[in-house]
Amino acid sequence: MSAYGSGAGSAPVPVGGAGTLIVVAKAPVPGRVKTRLTPHFTPRQAAELARAALQDTLDAVLATPARRRVLYLDGAPGH
């Protein structure tokens, strides 16, 4: 039996979890994220959508077996 399972990408994923999961994101700051959603949404609404999407992504990462999880955030956390 192989020590690797099938992954979504071309690289094999070790059975029992990936080595490292990396998320690259921008801090959800109004006027800086999801700008193509305006004028249908205000910059604040677009930022709230970005915040919710990032939270969903981080929840999924935490629920996925991995040896290490890394978040590269462009901007200050907590915005």
Distance bins in CASP14 RR format, pairs under 12 A and 6 or more apart:
PFRMAT RR
TARGET T0000
AUTHOR 0000-0000-0000
RMODE 2
METHOD distances of the structure
MODEL  1
1 15 0 0 0 0 1 0 0 0 0 0 0
2 12 1 0 0 1 0 0 0 0 0 0 0
2 13 0 0 0 0 0 1 0 0 0 0 0
2 14 0 0 0 0 1 0 0 0 0 0 0
2 15 1 0 0 1 0 0 0 0 0 0 0
3 12 0 0 0 0 1 0 0 0 0 0 0
3 13 0 0 0 0 0 1 0 0 0 0 0
3 14 1 0 0 1 0 0 0 0 0 0 0
3 15 1 0 0 1 0 0 0 0 0 0 0
3 16 0 0 0 0 1 0 0 0 0 0 0
3 17 0 0 0 0 0 1 0 0 0 0 0
4 11 0 0 0 0 1 0 0 0 0 0 0
4 12 1 1 0 0 0 0 0 0 0 0 0
4 13 1 0 0 1 0 0 0 0 0 0 0
4 14 1 0 1 0 0 0 0 0 0 0 0
4 15 1 0 0 1 0 0 0 0 0 0 0
4 16 0 0 0 0 1 0 0 0 0 0 0
4 17 0 0 0 0 0 1 0 0 0 0 0
4 18 0 0 0 0 0 1 0 0 0 0 0
4 19 0 0 0 0 0 1 0 0 0 0 0
5 11 0 0 0 0 0 1 0 0 0 0 0
5 12 1 0 0 1 0 0 0 0 0 0 0
5 13 1 0 1 0 0 0 0 0 0 0 0
5 14 1 0 0 1 0 0 0 0 0 0 0
5 15 1 0 1 0 0 0 0 0 0 0 0
5 16 0 0 0 0 1 0 0 0 0 0 0
5 17 0 0 0 0 1 0 0 0 0 0 0
5 18 0 0 0 0 0 1 0 0 0 0 0
6 12 1 0 0 1 0 0 0 0 0 0 0
6 13 1 0 0 1 0 0 0 0 0 0 0
6 14 0 0 0 0 0 1 0 0 0 0 0
6 15 0 0 0 0 1 0 0 0 0 0 0
7 13 1 0 1 0 0 0 0 0 0 0 0
7 14 0 0 0 0 0 1 0 0 0 0 0
7 15 0 0 0 0 0 1 0 0 0 0 0
7 16 0 0 0 0 0 1 0 0 0 0 0
7 17 0 0 0 0 0 1 0 0 0 0 0
7 18 0 0 0 0 1 0 0 0 0 0 0
7 64 0 0 0 0 0 1 0 0 0 0 0
8 18 0 0 0 0 0 1 0 0 0 0 0
8 64 0 0 0 0 0 1 0 0 0 0 0
9 18 0 0 0 0 0 1 0 0 0 0 0
11 18 0 0 0 0 1 0 0 0 0 0 0
11 19 0 0 0 0 0 1 0 0 0 0 0
11 20 0 0 0 0 0 1 0 0 0 0 0
12 18 0 0 0 0 1 0 0 0 0 0 0
12 19 0 0 0 0 0 1 0 0 0 0 0
13 19 0 0 0 0 1 0 0 0 0 0 0
13 20 0 0 0 0 0 1 0 0 0 0 0
13 21 0 0 0 0 0 1 0 0 0 0 0
13 64 0 0 0 0 0 1 0 0 0 0 0
13 65 0 0 0 0 1 0 0 0 0 0 0
13 66 0 0 0 0 1 0 0 0 0 0 0
13 67 0 0 0 0 0 1 0 0 0 0 0
14 20 0 0 0 0 0 1 0 0 0 0 0
14 65 0 0 0 0 1 0 0 0 0 0 0
14 66 0 0 0 0 1 0 0 0 0 0 0
14 67 0 0 0 0 1 0 0 0 0 0 0
15 65 0 0 0 0 1 0 0 0 0 0 0
16 64 0 0 0 0 0 1 0 0 0 0 0
16 65 1 0 1 0 0 0 0 0 0 0 0
16 66 0 0 0 0 1 0 0 0 0 0 0
16 67 0 0 0 0 1 0 0 0 0 0 0
17 61 0 0 0 0 0 1 0 0 0 0 0
17 63 0 0 0 0 0 1 0 0 0 0 0
17 64 1 0 0 1 0 0 0 0 0 0 0
17 65 1 1 0 0 0 0 0 0 0 0 0
17 66 1 0 1 0 0 0 0 0 0 0 0
17 67 1 0 0 1 0 0 0 0 0 0 0
17 68 0 0 0 0 0 1 0 0 0 0 0
17 69 0 0 0 0 0 1 0 0 0 0 0
18 61 0 0 0 0 0 1 0 0 0 0 0
18 64 1 0 0 1 0 0 0 0 0 0 0
18 65 1 0 0 1 0 0 0 0 0 0 0
18 66 1 0 1 0 0 0 0 0 0 0 0
18 67 1 0 0 1 0 0 0 0 0 0 0
18 68 0 0 0 0 1 0 0 0 0 0 0
18 69 0 0 0 0 1 0 0 0 0 0 0
18 70 0 0 0 0 0 1 0 0 0 0 0
19 64 0 0 0 0 0 1 0 0 0 0 0
19 65 0 0 0 0 1 0 0 0 0 0 0
19 66 1 0 1 0 0 0 0 0 0 0 0
19 67 1 0 1 0 0 0 0 0 0 0 0
19 68 1 0 0 1 0 0 0 0 0 0 0
19 69 0 0 0 0 1 0 0 0 0 0 0
19 70 0 0 0 0 0 1 0 0 0 0 0
20 61 0 0 0 0 0 1 0 0 0 0 0
20 64 0 0 0 0 0 1 0 0 0 0 0
20 65 0 0 0 0 0 1 0 0 0 0 0
20 66 1 0 0 1 0 0 0 0 0 0 0
20 67 1 0 0 1 0 0 0 0 0 0 0
20 68 1 0 1 0 0 0 0 0 0 0 0
20 69 1 0 0 1 0 0 0 0 0 0 0
20 70 1 0 0 1 0 0 0 0 0 0 0
20 71 0 0 0 0 0 1 0 0 0 0 0
20 72 0 0 0 0 0 1 0 0 0 0 0
21 57 0 0 0 0 0 1 0 0 0 0 0
21 58 0 0 0 0 0 1 0 0 0 0 0
21 60 0 0 0 0 1 0 0 0 0 0 0
21 61 1 0 1 0 0 0 0 0 0 0 0
21 62 0 0 0 0 1 0 0 0 0 0 0
21 63 0 0 0 0 0 1 0 0 0 0 0
21 64 1 0 0 1 0 0 0 0 0 0 0
21 65 0 0 0 0 1 0 0 0 0 0 0
21 66 1 0 1 0 0 0 0 0 0 0 0
21 67 0 0 0 0 1 0 0 0 0 0 0
21 68 1 0 0 1 0 0 0 0 0 0 0
21 69 1 0 1 0 0 0 0 0 0 0 0
21 70 1 0 0 1 0 0 0 0 0 0 0
21 71 0 0 0 0 1 0 0 0 0 0 0
21 72 0 0 0 0 0 1 0 0 0 0 0
22 57 0 0 0 0 0 1 0 0 0 0 0
22 61 0 0 0 0 1 0 0 0 0 0 0
22 64 0 0 0 0 0 1 0 0 0 0 0
22 66 0 0 0 0 1 0 0 0 0 0 0
22 68 0 0 0 0 1 0 0 0 0 0 0
22 69 1 0 0 1 0 0 0 0 0 0 0
22 70 1 0 1 0 0 0 0 0 0 0 0
22 71 1 0 0 1 0 0 0 0 0 0 0
22 72 1 0 0 1 0 0 0 0 0 0 0
22 73 0 0 0 0 0 1 0 0 0 0 0
23 53 0 0 0 0 0 1 0 0 0 0 0
23 54 0 0 0 0 1 0 0 0 0 0 0
23 55 0 0 0 0 0 1 0 0 0 0 0
23 56 0 0 0 0 0 1 0 0 0 0 0
23 57 1 0 1 0 0 0 0 0 0 0 0
23 58 1 0 0 1 0 0 0 0 0 0 0
23 59 0 0 0 0 0 1 0 0 0 0 0
23 60 0 0 0 0 1 0 0 0 0 0 0
23 61 1 0 1 0 0 0 0 0 0 0 0
23 62 0 0 0 0 0 1 0 0 0 0 0
23 64 0 0 0 0 0 1 0 0 0 0 0
23 66 0 0 0 0 0 1 0 0 0 0 0
23 68 0 0 0 0 0 1 0 0 0 0 0
23 69 1 0 0 1 0 0 0 0 0 0 0
23 70 1 0 0 1 0 0 0 0 0 0 0
23 71 1 0 1 0 0 0 0 0 0 0 0
23 72 1 0 0 1 0 0 0 0 0 0 0
23 73 0 0 0 0 1 0 0 0 0 0 0
23 74 0 0 0 0 0 1 0 0 0 0 0
24 54 0 0 0 0 0 1 0 0 0 0 0
24 57 0 0 0 0 0 1 0 0 0 0 0
24 61 0 0 0 0 0 1 0 0 0 0 0
24 70 0 0 0 0 1 0 0 0 0 0 0
24 71 0 0 0 0 1 0 0 0 0 0 0
24 72 1 0 1 0 0 0 0 0 0 0 0
24 73 0 0 0 0 1 0 0 0 0 0 0
24 74 1 0 0 1 0 0 0 0 0 0 0
24 75 0 0 0 0 0 1 0 0 0 0 0
25 32 0 0 0 0 0 1 0 0 0 0 0
25 33 0 0 0 0 1 0 0 0 0 0 0
25 34 0 0 0 0 0 1 0 0 0 0 0
25 50 0 0 0 0 1 0 0 0 0 0 0
25 51 0 0 0 0 0 1 0 0 0 0 0
25 53 0 0 0 0 1 0 0 0 0 0 0
25 54 1 0 1 0 0 0 0 0 0 0 0
25 55 0 0 0 0 0 1 0 0 0 0 0
25 56 0 0 0 0 0 1 0 0 0 0 0
25 57 1 0 0 1 0 0 0 0 0 0 0
25 58 0 0 0 0 1 0 0 0 0 0 0
25 61 0 0 0 0 0 1 0 0 0 0 0
25 70 0 0 0 0 0 1 0 0 0 0 0
25 71 1 0 0 1 0 0 0 0 0 0 0
25 72 1 0 0 1 0 0 0 0 0 0 0
25 73 1 0 1 0 0 0 0 0 0 0 0
25 74 1 0 0 1 0 0 0 0 0 0 0
25 75 0 0 0 0 1 0 0 0 0 0 0
25 77 0 0 0 0 0 1 0 0 0 0 0
25 79 0 0 0 0 0 1 0 0 0 0 0
26 32 1 0 0 1 0 0 0 0 0 0 0
26 33 1 0 1 0 0 0 0 0 0 0 0
26 34 0 0 0 0 1 0 0 0 0 0 0
26 35 0 0 0 0 0 1 0 0 0 0 0
26 46 0 0 0 0 0 1 0 0 0 0 0
26 47 0 0 0 0 1 0 0 0 0 0 0
26 50 1 0 0 1 0 0 0 0 0 0 0
26 51 0 0 0 0 0 1 0 0 0 0 0
26 53 0 0 0 0 0 1 0 0 0 0 0
26 54 0 0 0 0 1 0 0 0 0 0 0
26 71 0 0 0 0 0 1 0 0 0 0 0
26 72 0 0 0 0 0 1 0 0 0 0 0
26 73 1 0 0 1 0 0 0 0 0 0 0
26 74 1 0 1 0 0 0 0 0 0 0 0
26 75 1 0 0 1 0 0 0 0 0 0 0
26 76 0 0 0 0 0 1 0 0 0 0 0
26 77 0 0 0 0 0 1 0 0 0 0 0
26 79 0 0 0 0 1 0 0 0 0 0 0
27 33 1 0 0 1 0 0 0 0 0 0 0
27 47 0 0 0 0 1 0 0 0 0 0 0
27 50 0 0 0 0 1 0 0 0 0 0 0
27 51 0 0 0 0 1 0 0 0 0 0 0
27 54 0 0 0 0 1 0 0 0 0 0 0
27 71 0 0 0 0 0 1 0 0 0 0 0
27 72 0 0 0 0 0 1 0 0 0 0 0
27 73 1 0 1 0 0 0 0 0 0 0 0
27 74 1 0 0 1 0 0 0 0 0 0 0
27 75 1 1 0 0 0 0 0 0 0 0 0
27 76 1 0 1 0 0 0 0 0 0 0 0
27 77 1 0 0 1 0 0 0 0 0 0 0
27 78 1 0 0 1 0 0 0 0 0 0 0
27 79 1 0 1 0 0 0 0 0 0 0 0
28 34 0 0 0 0 1 0 0 0 0 0 0
28 35 0 0 0 0 0 1 0 0 0 0 0
28 43 0 0 0 0 0 1 0 0 0 0 0
28 44 0 0 0 0 1 0 0 0 0 0 0
28 45 0 0 0 0 0 1 0 0 0 0 0
28 46 0 0 0 0 1 0 0 0 0 0 0
28 47 1 0 1 0 0 0 0 0 0 0 0
28 48 1 0 0 1 0 0 0 0 0 0 0
28 49 0 0 0 0 1 0 0 0 0 0 0
28 50 1 0 1 0 0 0 0 0 0 0 0
28 51 1 1 0 0 0 0 0 0 0 0 0
28 52 0 0 0 0 1 0 0 0 0 0 0
28 53 0 0 0 0 1 0 0 0 0 0 0
28 54 1 0 0 1 0 0 0 0 0 0 0
28 55 0 0 0 0 1 0 0 0 0 0 0
28 57 0 0 0 0 0 1 0 0 0 0 0
28 58 0 0 0 0 0 1 0 0 0 0 0
28 73 0 0 0 0 1 0 0 0 0 0 0
28 74 0 0 0 0 0 1 0 0 0 0 0
28 75 0 0 0 0 1 0 0 0 0 0 0
28 76 0 0 0 0 0 1 0 0 0 0 0
28 77 0 0 0 0 0 1 0 0 0 0 0
28 78 0 0 0 0 1 0 0 0 0 0 0
28 79 1 0 0 1 0 0 0 0 0 0 0
29 35 0 0 0 0 0 1 0 0 0 0 0
29 43 0 0 0 0 1 0 0 0 0 0 0
29 44 0 0 0 0 1 0 0 0 0 0 0
29 46 0 0 0 0 0 1 0 0 0 0 0
29 47 1 0 0 1 0 0 0 0 0 0 0
29 48 0 0 0 0 0 1 0 0 0 0 0
29 50 0 0 0 0 1 0 0 0 0 0 0
29 51 0 0 0 0 1 0 0 0 0 0 0
29 54 0 0 0 0 0 1 0 0 0 0 0
29 73 0 0 0 0 0 1 0 0 0 0 0
29 74 0 0 0 0 1 0 0 0 0 0 0
29 75 1 0 0 1 0 0 0 0 0 0 0
29 76 0 0 0 0 1 0 0 0 0 0 0
29 77 0 0 0 0 0 1 0 0 0 0 0
29 78 0 0 0 0 1 0 0 0 0 0 0
29 79 1 0 1 0 0 0 0 0 0 0 0
30 37 0 0 0 0 0 1 0 0 0 0 0
30 38 0 0 0 0 1 0 0 0 0 0 0
30 41 0 0 0 0 0 1 0 0 0 0 0
30 42 1 0 0 1 0 0 0 0 0 0 0
30 43 1 1 0 0 0 0 0 0 0 0 0
30 44 1 0 1 0 0 0 0 0 0 0 0
30 45 0 0 0 0 1 0 0 0 0 0 0
30 46 1 0 0 1 0 0 0 0 0 0 0
30 47 1 0 1 0 0 0 0 0 0 0 0
30 48 0 0 0 0 1 0 0 0 0 0 0
30 49 0 0 0 0 0 1 0 0 0 0 0
30 50 0 0 0 0 1 0 0 0 0 0 0
30 51 0 0 0 0 0 1 0 0 0 0 0
30 79 0 0 0 0 1 0 0 0 0 0 0
31 37 0 0 0 0 0 1 0 0 0 0 0
31 38 1 0 0 1 0 0 0 0 0 0 0
31 41 0 0 0 0 0 1 0 0 0 0 0
31 42 0 0 0 0 1 0 0 0 0 0 0
31 43 1 1 0 0 0 0 0 0 0 0 0
31 44 0 0 0 0 1 0 0 0 0 0 0
31 45 0 0 0 0 0 1 0 0 0 0 0
31 46 1 0 0 1 0 0 0 0 0 0 0
31 47 1 0 0 1 0 0 0 0 0 0 0
31 48 0 0 0 0 0 1 0 0 0 0 0
31 50 0 0 0 0 1 0 0 0 0 0 0
31 79 0 0 0 0 0 1 0 0 0 0 0
32 38 0 0 0 0 0 1 0 0 0 0 0
32 43 0 0 0 0 1 0 0 0 0 0 0
32 44 0 0 0 0 0 1 0 0 0 0 0
32 46 0 0 0 0 1 0 0 0 0 0 0
32 47 1 0 0 1 0 0 0 0 0 0 0
32 50 0 0 0 0 1 0 0 0 0 0 0
32 51 0 0 0 0 0 1 0 0 0 0 0
32 74 0 0 0 0 1 0 0 0 0 0 0
32 75 0 0 0 0 1 0 0 0 0 0 0
32 76 0 0 0 0 0 1 0 0 0 0 0
32 79 0 0 0 0 1 0 0 0 0 0 0
33 41 0 0 0 0 0 1 0 0 0 0 0
33 43 0 0 0 0 1 0 0 0 0 0 0
33 44 0 0 0 0 0 1 0 0 0 0 0
33 45 0 0 0 0 0 1 0 0 0 0 0
33 46 1 0 0 1 0 0 0 0 0 0 0
33 47 1 0 1 0 0 0 0 0 0 0 0
33 48 0 0 0 0 1 0 0 0 0 0 0
33 49 0 0 0 0 1 0 0 0 0 0 0
33 50 1 0 1 0 0 0 0 0 0 0 0
33 51 0 0 0 0 1 0 0 0 0 0 0
33 52 0 0 0 0 0 1 0 0 0 0 0
33 53 0 0 0 0 1 0 0 0 0 0 0
33 54 0 0 0 0 1 0 0 0 0 0 0
33 73 0 0 0 0 0 1 0 0 0 0 0
33 74 0 0 0 0 1 0 0 0 0 0 0
33 75 0 0 0 0 0 1 0 0 0 0 0
33 79 0 0 0 0 1 0 0 0 0 0 0
34 40 0 0 0 0 0 1 0 0 0 0 0
34 41 1 0 0 1 0 0 0 0 0 0 0
34 42 0 0 0 0 0 1 0 0 0 0 0
34 43 0 0 0 0 1 0 0 0 0 0 0
34 44 0 0 0 0 0 1 0 0 0 0 0
34 45 0 0 0 0 1 0 0 0 0 0 0
34 46 1 1 0 0 0 0 0 0 0 0 0
34 47 1 0 0 1 0 0 0 0 0 0 0
34 48 0 0 0 0 1 0 0 0 0 0 0
34 49 1 0 1 0 0 0 0 0 0 0 0
34 50 1 0 1 0 0 0 0 0 0 0 0
34 51 0 0 0 0 1 0 0 0 0 0 0
34 52 0 0 0 0 0 1 0 0 0 0 0
34 53 0 0 0 0 1 0 0 0 0 0 0
34 54 0 0 0 0 0 1 0 0 0 0 0
35 41 0 0 0 0 0 1 0 0 0 0 0
35 42 0 0 0 0 0 1 0 0 0 0 0
35 43 1 0 0 1 0 0 0 0 0 0 0
35 45 0 0 0 0 0 1 0 0 0 0 0
35 46 1 0 0 1 0 0 0 0 0 0 0
35 47 0 0 0 0 1 0 0 0 0 0 0
35 49 0 0 0 0 0 1 0 0 0 0 0
35 50 0 0 0 0 1 0 0 0 0 0 0
36 43 0 0 0 0 0 1 0 0 0 0 0
36 46 0 0 0 0 1 0 0 0 0 0 0
36 49 0 0 0 0 0 1 0 0 0 0 0
36 50 0 0 0 0 0 1 0 0 0 0 0
37 43 0 0 0 0 1 0 0 0 0 0 0
37 44 0 0 0 0 0 1 0 0 0 0 0
37 45 1 0 0 1 0 0 0 0 0 0 0
37 46 1 0 1 0 0 0 0 0 0 0 0
37 47 0 0 0 0 1 0 0 0 0 0 0
37 48 0 0 0 0 0 1 0 0 0 0 0
37 49 1 0 0 1 0 0 0 0 0 0 0
37 50 0 0 0 0 1 0 0 0 0 0 0
37 53 0 0 0 0 0 1 0 0 0 0 0
38 44 0 0 0 0 1 0 0 0 0 0 0
38 45 0 0 0 0 1 0 0 0 0 0 0
38 46 1 0 1 0 0 0 0 0 0 0 0
38 47 0 0 0 0 0 1 0 0 0 0 0
38 49 0 0 0 0 0 1 0 0 0 0 0
39 45 0 0 0 0 0 1 0 0 0 0 0
39 46 0 0 0 0 0 1 0 0 0 0 0
40 46 0 0 0 0 1 0 0 0 0 0 0
40 49 0 0 0 0 0 1 0 0 0 0 0
41 47 0 0 0 0 1 0 0 0 0 0 0
41 48 0 0 0 0 1 0 0 0 0 0 0
41 49 1 0 0 1 0 0 0 0 0 0 0
41 50 0 0 0 0 0 1 0 0 0 0 0
42 48 0 0 0 0 1 0 0 0 0 0 0
42 49 0 0 0 0 0 1 0 0 0 0 0
43 49 0 0 0 0 0 1 0 0 0 0 0
43 50 0 0 0 0 0 1 0 0 0 0 0
44 50 0 0 0 0 0 1 0 0 0 0 0
44 51 0 0 0 0 0 1 0 0 0 0 0
44 79 0 0 0 0 0 1 0 0 0 0 0
45 51 0 0 0 0 0 1 0 0 0 0 0
45 52 0 0 0 0 0 1 0 0 0 0 0
46 52 0 0 0 0 0 1 0 0 0 0 0
46 53 0 0 0 0 0 1 0 0 0 0 0
47 53 0 0 0 0 0 1 0 0 0 0 0
47 54 0 0 0 0 0 1 0 0 0 0 0
47 78 0 0 0 0 0 1 0 0 0 0 0
47 79 0 0 0 0 1 0 0 0 0 0 0
48 54 0 0 0 0 0 1 0 0 0 0 0
48 55 0 0 0 0 0 1 0 0 0 0 0
48 79 0 0 0 0 0 1 0 0 0 0 0
49 55 0 0 0 0 0 1 0 0 0 0 0
49 56 0 0 0 0 0 1 0 0 0 0 0
50 56 0 0 0 0 0 1 0 0 0 0 0
50 57 0 0 0 0 0 1 0 0 0 0 0
50 73 0 0 0 0 0 1 0 0 0 0 0
50 74 0 0 0 0 0 1 0 0 0 0 0
50 79 0 0 0 0 0 1 0 0 0 0 0
51 57 0 0 0 0 0 1 0 0 0 0 0
51 58 0 0 0 0 0 1 0 0 0 0 0
51 73 0 0 0 0 0 1 0 0 0 0 0
51 77 0 0 0 0 0 1 0 0 0 0 0
51 78 0 0 0 0 1 0 0 0 0 0 0
51 79 0 0 0 0 1 0 0 0 0 0 0
52 58 0 0 0 0 0 1 0 0 0 0 0
52 59 0 0 0 0 0 1 0 0 0 0 0
53 59 0 0 0 0 0 1 0 0 0 0 0
53 60 0 0 0 0 0 1 0 0 0 0 0
54 60 0 0 0 0 0 1 0 0 0 0 0
54 61 0 0 0 0 0 1 0 0 0 0 0
54 71 0 0 0 0 1 0 0 0 0 0 0
54 73 0 0 0 0 1 0 0 0 0 0 0
54 74 0 0 0 0 0 1 0 0 0 0 0
54 75 0 0 0 0 0 1 0 0 0 0 0
54 77 0 0 0 0 0 1 0 0 0 0 0
54 78 0 0 0 0 0 1 0 0 0 0 0
54 79 0 0 0 0 0 1 0 0 0 0 0
55 61 0 0 0 0 0 1 0 0 0 0 0
55 62 0 0 0 0 0 1 0 0 0 0 0
55 71 0 0 0 0 0 1 0 0 0 0 0
55 78 0 0 0 0 0 1 0 0 0 0 0
56 62 0 0 0 0 0 1 0 0 0 0 0
56 63 0 0 0 0 0 1 0 0 0 0 0
57 63 0 0 0 0 0 1 0 0 0 0 0
57 64 0 0 0 0 0 1 0 0 0 0 0
57 69 0 0 0 0 0 1 0 0 0 0 0
57 71 0 0 0 0 1 0 0 0 0 0 0
57 73 0 0 0 0 0 1 0 0 0 0 0
58 64 0 0 0 0 0 1 0 0 0 0 0
58 69 0 0 0 0 1 0 0 0 0 0 0
58 70 0 0 0 0 0 1 0 0 0 0 0
58 71 1 0 0 1 0 0 0 0 0 0 0
58 73 0 0 0 0 0 1 0 0 0 0 0
58 77 0 0 0 0 0 1 0 0 0 0 0
59 69 0 0 0 0 0 1 0 0 0 0 0
60 66 0 0 0 0 0 1 0 0 0 0 0
60 69 0 0 0 0 0 1 0 0 0 0 0
61 68 0 0 0 0 0 1 0 0 0 0 0
61 69 1 0 1 0 0 0 0 0 0 0 0
61 70 0 0 0 0 1 0 0 0 0 0 0
61 71 0 0 0 0 1 0 0 0 0 0 0
62 69 1 0 0 1 0 0 0 0 0 0 0
62 71 0 0 0 0 0 1 0 0 0 0 0
63 69 0 0 0 0 0 1 0 0 0 0 0
71 77 0 0 0 0 1 0 0 0 0 0 0
73 79 0 0 0 0 1 0 0 0 0 0 0
END
